[in-house]
């Protein structure tokens, strides 16, 4: 991975520009594009703006590049203005052709025409594949951006496999070109896709590839968002909700509007069963969505997550009818997107809690045939199947769910079954050598059932949950942005209310509450 741009590159570019040596300017732009775009974008804009019209006419991609850079620096959506500078010349040079297609994709997305953007992306991918192999390395500096934007286009319509392929290509070319900015975005996006599917092991492997992101870089906030979302999901999978909330607190989703759906869905999933908290988040969510421009509000992926956000929060607010209407048609099959499948499993779990086991089973039956690459969906489907089992397959189903959770590092769905089922899952998880996860699972199960727990304040309850999950006082203090002494005070007060004296007795109390 390359270091930040050498000042000598900027000096050479300025010298060539002052001399009117435009051929030299174009060579430097070609060779140093990645470094300039991530470390000196304004220099790049100024140089392109100074190019003579005849040079711009022969290098049409630069008209798109300067528009893209200006919009990125100003954090503007990629709008219809691209239409005015996009040519559609099939005889254009390969790089200009791909740049034109990518500009057309950006214009379609900026206008909210996501299906048109997908069609243009398919053409772009096909065009690149049809090019001679020896030609492609000549524009290697542009390929990280191209593949990344093609991946985002697929992601926003829930075509996750296609998106993952493009993000993988983006990462590979970004490493080759030394483009830390695009590499961070591509790695984070790939990790997020795996995390959304419940593939925690693969999400972690991708996060390990994340390049350093300088705090003062102009692209830092945007580039870090998908990786932070993936990291927050991984904390949730380890049954560390407080740590997940800390990671989410570092995200300003207004700077990364492509990802607002998963962001709010995770926050809703982590919201305690407190109507006040749920109403506050729902109000924040409604205000946020109401203020979005159409090109961001109408993204298919985020619309699917909107249903989940409203469903989760309205259930906490005891507005079941509105929640069901918000979720829409819960009928899905193995070919539906993982987001819709996730919503269906949440609805089935709700039906199960209402004593409508037959209806719950009908919802998840098609999902029992879902690929094991979708543990986010398959694990809760197996739990529901176990809860409604009539042919003595219950333990086999739970063993399969525990095995999937262990292999994929996807333990959050295990918290969604009944207390009896979760207790058995904790035993199965412990058999696999995951004692901490088992303890955390039992803590989630039993916290509300222990006498005296209802007297705990919200902060005391959070500290007790963290202690039951094995977090040290120092770790709890860091999670809650408070002092160790404050944590100790909350624990002492909670111990008094619960009638215990130490952590060991606390663990015993919550296990006896079973």
ZAMARGU-4260 file (C-alpha; in steps of 0.2 Angstrom, whole numbers, plus 5000, padded with zeros to 4 digits):
<rodrens>
0) 5000/5000/5000 | 5007/5017/4995 | 5011/5031/5007 | 5003/5048/5005 | 5007/5058/4989
5) 5025/5064/4987 | 5025/5083/4986 | 5036/5081/4971 | 5022/5074/4961 | 5012/5090/4964
10) 5027/5101/4960 | 5030/5091/4944 | 5012/5093/4939 | 5012/5112/4942 | 5028/5114/4933
15) 5021/5105/4917 | 5005/5115/4919 | 5014/5132/4919 | 5025/5126/4904 | 5009/5121/4894
20) 5016/5104/4893 | 4999/5096/4892 | 5006/5079/4886 | 5016/5078/4902 | 5001/5084/4912
25) 4991/5069/4905 | 5005/5057/4909 | 5006/5063/4927 | 4987/5062/4929 | 4987/5044/4922
30) 5001/5038/4933 | 4997/5047/4949 | 4978/5048/4948 | 4975/5037/4964 | 4987/5047/4975
35) 4980/5064/4969 | 4962/5060/4971 | 4964/5054/4989 | 4977/5066/4995 | 4976/5082/4984
40) 4959/5082/4976 | 4958/5101/4974 | 4975/5101/4965 | 4967/5088/4953 | 4952/5099/4950
45) 4962/5115/4947 | 4973/5106/4935 | 4959/5098/4925 | 4950/5115/4925 | 4965/5123/4917
50) 4966/5111/4903 | 4963/5118/4885 | 4947/5114/4877 | 4955/5104/4863 | 4964/5093/4876
55) 4947/5090/4886 | 4939/5086/4869 | 4951/5072/4866 | 4950/5066/4884 | 4931/5066/4888
60) 4933/5056/4904 | 4941/5071/4912 | 4925/5081/4911 | 4916/5067/4921 | 4931/5066/4933
65) 4931/5084/4938 | 4912/5084/4940 | 4913/5069/4951 | 4928/5076/4961 | 4918/5092/4964
70) 4903/5083/4970 | 4912/5072/4981 | 4921/5086/4990 | 4905/5095/4992 | 4896/5079/4997
75) 4883/5082/4984 | 4873/5068/4976 | 4877/5062/4959 | 4864/5070/4950 | 4857/5074/4932
80) 4871/5086/4928 | 4881/5072/4922 | 4868/5070/4908 | 4875/5086/4900 | 4893/5079/4898
85) 4890/5061/4894 | 4893/5055/4877 | 4888/5038/4870 | 4901/5034/4858 | 4904/5015/4856
90) 4920/5019/4846 | 4928/5029/4860 | 4944/5024/4869 | 4941/5010/4882 | 4944/5021/4897
95) 4933/5035/4890 | 4920/5022/4886 | 4920/5015/4904 | 4920/5033/4911 | 4905/5037/4901
100) 4896/5022/4906 | 4900/5025/4925 | 4894/5043/4923 | 4878/5037/4915 | 4876/5026/4931
105) 4879/5040/4942 | 4867/5051/4933 | 4853/5037/4934 | 4856/5034/4953 | 4856/5053/4956
110) 4839/5054/4947 | 4833/5040/4958 | 4832/5028/4942 | 4840/5013/4951 | 4834/5000/4938
115) 4842/5011/4924 | 4858/5012/4934 | 4858/4993/4936 | 4856/4991/4917 | 4870/5003/4913
120) 4881/4994/4926 | 4878/4977/4917 | 4883/4985/4901 | 4899/4992/4909 | 4904/4976/4917
125) 4901/4967/4900 | 4911/4980/4891 | 4926/4978/4903 | 4925/4959/4901 | 4925/4961/4882
130) 4941/4971/4881 | 4958/4963/4877 | 4967/4958/4893 | 4983/4968/4888 | 4973/4984/4887
135) 4965/4984/4905 | 4981/4987/4915 | 4984/5003/4905 | 4970/5011/4915 | 4972/5002/4931
140) 4971/5018/4941 | 4953/5021/4936 | 4947/5003/4939 | 4946/5004/4958 | 4933/5018/4957
145) 4924/5010/4943 | 4922/4993/4951 | 4917/5002/4968 | 4903/5012/4960 | 4897/4997/4950
150) 4896/4987/4967 | 4886/5001/4976 | 4874/5001/4961 | 4871/4982/4963 | 4871/4984/4982
155) 4857/4997/4982 | 4845/4985/4973 | 4850/4970/4985 | 4860/4961/4972 | 4872/4956/4985
160) 4882/4943/4975 | 4885/4955/4961 | 4890/4969/4972 | 4902/4958/4982 | 4911/4953/4965
165) 4913/4971/4961 | 4919/4976/4978 | 4932/4962/4977 | 4938/4968/4960 | 4939/4986/4967
170) 4949/4980/4982 | 4961/4970/4971 | 4964/4985/4959 | 4965/4998/4973 | 4979/4988/4982
175) 4988/4987/4965 | 4986/5006/4962 | 4989/5011/4980 | 4972/5019/4982 | 4969/5018/5001
180) 4953/5028/4999 | 4944/5017/4987 | 4951/5001/4996 | 4944/5007/5012 | 4927/5009/5005
185) 4927/4992/4995 | 4934/4982/5010 | 4921/4990/5021 | 4907/4987/5009 | 4912/4969/5006
190) 4913/4966/5025 | 4896/4973/5027 | 4888/4962/5014 | 4895/4947/5023 | 4889/4954/5040
195) 4872/4957/5034 | 4870/4939/5029 | 4877/4933/5046 | 4893/4927/5039 | 4903/4934/5053
200) 4919/4924/5050 | 4921/4931/5032 | 4916/4948/5038 | 4930/4948/5050 | 4942/4942/5037
205) 4938/4956/5026 | 4939/4969/5040 | 4957/4963/5043 | 4961/4969/5025 | 4955/4987/5030
210) 4969/5000/5026 | 4973/5013/5039 | 4961/5028/5037 | 4969/5045/5042 | 4957/5054/5053
215) 4961/5071/5044 | 4958/5064/5026 | 4943/5072/5017 | 4936/5055/5013 | 4938/5047/5031
220) 4920/5048/5037 | 4912/5042/5022 | 4925/5028/5019 | 4924/5022/5037 | 4906/5020/5038
225) 4903/5002/5030 | 4917/4995/5040 | 4910/5002/5056 | 4893/4996/5052 | 4901/4978/5049
230) 4911/4980/5065 | 4895/4985/5075 | 4886/4970/5068 | 4900/4958/5073 | 4899/4965/5091
235) 4881/4961/5090 | 4885/4943/5085 | 4896/4941/5100 | 4881/4947/5111 | 4890/4963/5115
240) 4876/4976/5112 | 4884/4990/5122 | 4900/4989/5112 | 4890/4989/5096 | 4881/5005/5101
245) 4898/5013/5104 | 4904/5009/5087 | 4887/5015/5080 | 4889/5032/5089 | 4905/5035/5079
250) 4895/5035/5063 | 4888/5051/5055 | 4876/5043/5043 | 4872/5060/5035 | 4890/5058/5027
255) 4886/5041/5020 | 4868/5041/5014 | 4870/5025/5004 | 4870/5015/5020 | 4856/5023/5031
260) 4845/5008/5030 | 4856/4995/5038 | 4862/5009/5050 | 4845/5012/5057 | 4840/4994/5056
265) 4854/4989/5068 | 4850/5003/5080 | 4832/4997/5080 | 4837/4979/5084 | 4848/4986/5098
270) 4834/4996/5106 | 4829/4990/5123 | 4811/4985/5126 | 4808/5003/5132 | 4794/5013/5123
275) 4802/5029/5127 | 4818/5024/5118 | 4808/5016/5104 | 4798/5032/5102 | 4813/5043/5102
280) 4822/5033/5088 | 4806/5032/5078 | 4804/5051/5078 | 4823/5053/5074 | 4821/5040/5060
285) 4805/5049/5053 | 4813/5066/5053 | 4829/5059/5044 | 4819/5050/5030 | 4808/5065/5028
290) 4823/5076/5025 | 4831/5065/5012 | 4832/5069/4994 | 4822/5057/4983 | 4838/5049/4976
295) 4842/5043/4993 | 4825/5041/5000 | 4819/5029/4986 | 4834/5017/4986 | 4826/4999/4985
300) 4838/4992/4998 | 4835/5006/5011 | 4816/5004/5008 | 4817/4986/5013 | 4826/4991/5029
305) 4814/5004/5032 | 4801/4991/5034 | 4811/4982/5047 | 4815/4998/5057 | 4797/5002/5058
310) 4792/4985/5062 | 4804/4983/5077 | 4800/5000/5084 | 4781/4999/5083 | 4781/4982/5091
315) 4790/4989/5106 | 4777/5003/5106 | 4764/4989/5107 | 4757/4995/5090 | 4756/4978/5082
320) 4744/4982/5068 | 4754/4996/5062 | 4770/4986/5063 | 4762/4972/5052 | 4757/4985/5040
325) 4774/4993/5039 | 4782/4976/5036 | 4771/4972/5021 | 4769/4955/5013 | 4779/4943/5024
330) 4778/4929/5011 | 4795/4926/5005 | 4805/4911/4997 | 4823/4905/4995 | 4825/4918/4981
335) 4820/4933/4990 | 4833/4946/4996 | 4841/4943/5013 | 4833/4959/5019 | 4815/4953/5015
340) 4819/4936/5022 | 4826/4944/5038 | 4810/4954/5040 | 4799/4938/5037 | 4809/4929/5051
345) 4806/4943/5063 | 4787/4942/5059 | 4787/4923/5061 | 4795/4925/5078 | 4782/4937/5083
350) 4768/4925/5078 | 4776/4912/5088 | 4776/4923/5104 | 4757/4926/5101 | 4754/4907/5101
355) 4752/4906/5082 | 4764/4892/5079 | 4756/4886/5063 | 4756/4903/5055 | 4774/4905/5060
360) 4779/4889/5053 | 4771/4893/5036 | 4781/4909/5035 | 4798/4901/5038 | 4795/4884/5029
365) 4802/4891/5012 | 4817/4898/5021 | 4822/4881/5028 | 4828/4878/5010 | 4839/4894/5011
370) 4857/4892/5007 | 4868/4890/5022 | 4877/4906/5015 | 4862/4915/5023 | 4864/4911/5042
375) 4856/4927/5046 | 4840/4919/5040 | 4842/4901/5042 | 4847/4901/5060 | 4830/4909/5066
380) 4821/4898/5054 | 4828/4883/5062 | 4824/4890/5079 | 4806/4892/5074 | 4805/4875/5066
385) 4812/4868/5083 | 4799/4878/5093 | 4785/4871/5082 | 4792/4853/5079 | 4779/4839/5080
390) 4790/4824/5074 | 4804/4824/5087 | 4817/4833/5077 | 4818/4848/5090 | 4836/4844/5096
395) 4843/4840/5079 | 4836/4857/5073 | 4844/4866/5088 | 4860/4857/5085 | 4861/4863/5067
400) 4857/4881/5072 | 4871/4881/5085 | 4883/4873/5073 | 4879/4887/5060 | 4880/4900/5073
405) 4897/4894/5079 | 4905/4892/5061 | 4899/4909/5055 | 4901/4918/5071 | 4883/4923/5070
410) 4876/4921/5088 | 4863/4935/5088 | 4849/4925/5081 | 4851/4913/5095 | 4844/4926/5107
415) 4827/4926/5097 | 4819/4910/5103 | 4810/4906/5119 | 4818/4905/5136 | 4818/4886/5135
420) 4826/4885/5118 | 4839/4898/5122 | 4844/4888/5137 | 4847/4873/5127 | 4856/4883/5114
425) 4867/4889/5128 | 4871/4871/5132 | 4875/4867/5114 | 4886/4883/5112 | 4896/4878/5128
430) 4899/4861/5122 | 4908/4869/5107 | 4920/4878/5119 | 4911/4895/5118 | 4908/4897/5136
435) 4908/4917/5136 | 4895/4916/5122 | 4885/4904/5132 | 4886/4915/5148 | 4880/4930/5138
440) 4866/4920/5130 | 4860/4915/5147 | 4861/4933/5153 | 4850/4939/5139 | 4838/4925/5142
445) 4836/4927/5161 | 4839/4946/5165 | 4820/4950/5165 | 4815/4935/5175 | 4825/4938/5191
450) 4817/4944/5206 | 4822/4962/5209 | 4828/4966/5192 | 4813/4976/5189 | 4819/4989/5202
455) 4835/4992/5192 | 4837/5008/5183 | 4841/5008/5165 | 4860/5012/5168 | 4861/4999/5182
460) 4852/4986/5171 | 4865/4989/5157 | 4880/4988/5169 | 4873/4971/5176 | 4870/4964/5158
465) 4888/4969/5154 | 4895/4961/5170 | 4885/4945/5166 | 4893/4945/5148 | 4910/4945/5156
470) 4915/4963/5153 | 4927/4970/5166 | 4924/4986/5175 | 4936/4995/5164 | 4928/4988/5148
475) 4911/4993/5154 | 4917/5011/5158 | 4924/5012/5141 | 4908/5005/5133 | 4897/5018/5142
480) 4909/5033/5141 | 4910/5034/5160 | 4922/5031/5174 | 4927/5015/5183 | 4921/5022/5199
485) 4904/5026/5192 | 4903/5008/5186 | 4907/5001/5203 | 4893/5012/5211 | 4880/5006/5199
490) 4886/4988/5202 | 4885/4990/5221 | 4868/4998/5220 | 4862/4984/5209 | 4869/4971/5220
495) 4859/4978/5235 | 4843/4978/5225 | 4846/4960/5219 | 4852/4954/5236 | 4869/4948/5231
500) 4887/4953/5235 | 4898/4950/5220 | 4899/4945/5202 | 4900/4926/5206 | 4883/4927/5216
505) 4876/4938/5202 | 4880/4924/5189 | 4872/4911/5201 | 4857/4921/5203 | 4853/4924/5185
510) 4857/4905/5181 | 4845/4900/5196 | 4832/4911/5188 | 4830/4898/5175
</rodrens>
